[in-house]
Amino acid sequence: MGKQAGTTVAGPRVEEMRAFLNTWLIPNDTREETETLHDLADSAQAWSEALSHLPRPRQDELPDLRLLRDDLRADVTERGNRRLDDWLARHPQTVRVGEDELRLEGPSGPVDTVLRHAVHLVLAGRWQRLKACPDCRWVFYDQSRNNTRTWCSMYANETGRACGSIAKVRRMRQAQRERAAAETQ
């Protein structure tokens, strides 16, 4: 579906959320913004392969699902959850106290399912570790000890771009140009 499928130690809920958020991406080969949510919804097989955790939306549910995805991506970029809270105000979920966990319940549609996944990540303290690469905007899970990772990848491999290395090279070249310009004055 895109960049890198990588798994994390954070578990399947994080991977499911990342897969959903990354239905909008900037592929490395074209570097053009690409929307895949509608194409996935058109194919039951593609949907179940990419987003098996999420009920396949009907055509009339796609606009809200896309808006939710875009709002959650904005929250991830801003490292907040204001938009998630707004969605929960419009689509309230029920919290049930179980033996050893809180259970979220609500309608079974795709929007409500995504909202419950997001709330689980917030409650587990994993939402703040979801980040969007400032270069390619791929959503990744920051597994670093101090949660300071900035880019999706520092090293190029067969599935991705080395956004971190590219940014560092850009900064170095800009600094060199500035030093050279200062020396000629």
N, C-alpha and C positions, 0 to 999 in steps of 0.2 A: 504494500500500500504506500510505501514511501521510504522514508529515510532509514531508520534503524529500528528493528523490532525489539532490541535488547530487553532483558528481564532485570528486575531489581529484587533486592532482598526485602522490599516493602510489601510484597505480596500481590495477589491477583487483583484486588480492588484498585490498586494504583495503576497496574498495567491496563485494566479495563478503562479507567478514566483517561489515561494517556492515549489509548487507542481512539477513544471518542474525541478528545480534544484535538488530536492530530488528523482528524478528517478534513481539516483545512491545513495546508502545508505549502511550503516553497521547495519543490524538488531541486536537488542539487544539479541535475542535468539541464533543466530549463531556467531555473531561478525565477519562475513566474508563479504568482499566487495561484493555488489550485484548490478547488472545492471538490471533495469526493463524497460528501454525505449523500447527495441525491443519487449519484450513480450506484453507491452501495445499496441504497434503499430499493433501487430498481431490480436488484438481483437477490433472491433469497439465499443463494449459495454464498455470494460475496459478502452479504450481511452477516451470515452465521460464521464465516471464517474470520471476519474482521472485528465484529462486535457481538459475539455470541451471548454476552451478558445482558444485552439490551434488546427488549422486544422490537421487532422490525416495525417501523412507523408506517402508518397509512399516509397517503399523499397529503391529506389535510393536516397531519401532525408535523410534517417536515418543517414548515416555516417556524413554528415555536421551538422545535428541537434545534434548528440552526441558530436561532436567537439565543437560546440557552447556551449552546456551545460557544458562541462568540462572547457572551457575557462572562462565562467561566474562564475563557482564555484571557479576557481582560483582567479578571480578578487574579489569575495566576501571574500575569505580567506585572501587576501592581503589588503583588504579594499581599493581597487582602481577601475579603469575602463579602464586601458590601453588596455586590450584584447577586451573589448566592442568597444572601439574606432577603433581598427584594423578591427573588423568585419564590422563596419559601413562604413569604407573606401571601403571595398569590396562589401558591399550591401547598397548603399546609400538610404536613405529614404527622402521623400519630406515633408517639413514643410509648412503647410498652416496656415495662421492667420485667426481665426474665430472671432466672436463677442466678446467672453470673454475667449477664450482659444486657445492654439496652437494645431493643428491637425497634426498628422504624417500620411503620406500615403505612400504606396509602394506596391510591389507585395504581393499577399495574401498567399504565401507559409508559412510553419511552421517557417523557419529560420527568415524570415522578420517579421513575427508576434511576435516572441520572442524578436527580436531586438527592435521593437517598444515598447513592454512592458517594456523592460529594460530602454529605453530612458525616458519613462514616469516616471519611478521610480527615475531616476537621476534628472529629472526636478522638481519632487515633493519633493526632498530632502530625499527620503526614501531608496535609494540604499545603503547609508552608514550605515543604520540600519540593513541591512541583514548581518548576520554573520554565520560562520560555527563553530560548536562546536569543540574545539581542541581534544576532546576524540572520539566521535562517528561521527564527521564531518557532522551532520545533520544541514541543513541550517534553521535558525530561524530568526524571526524579533525581534530586541531588542526594547522593549517598555519602557525600563527604562528611567527616566527623563534625565539623563546625558549620555545616550548611552554607558554605561560601562559594560553591561552584557557580560560574557565570555562564559558560558556553556548553552546548550540547556535547562537544568533543574537542579535545586538544590534538588528536592524532587522526589523520585520514586513514580510512580503511575501505574495504570494498563496498560498504553500504553507506558511507557518510562522508561528510565534508569536515575538515578540521577548522571549524569556525574560530576556536580559541587561538590557534596558531596564526590564522589569517589576520585576526585582529591585532595580535602582537606584532606581526611583521608590518602591518599598516602603521601602527604607532611608531615603530622604530624608524621606518622610512620618513614619516612626517617629521620626527625629531631631527633626522639627518638633514632634511631639506631646510628646516628652521635654523640649524647650526650653520649650514652652508650659506644661507641668506644673511645671517648675522655677521659672518666672517667677511662677506663681500662689501659690507657697508662701511 
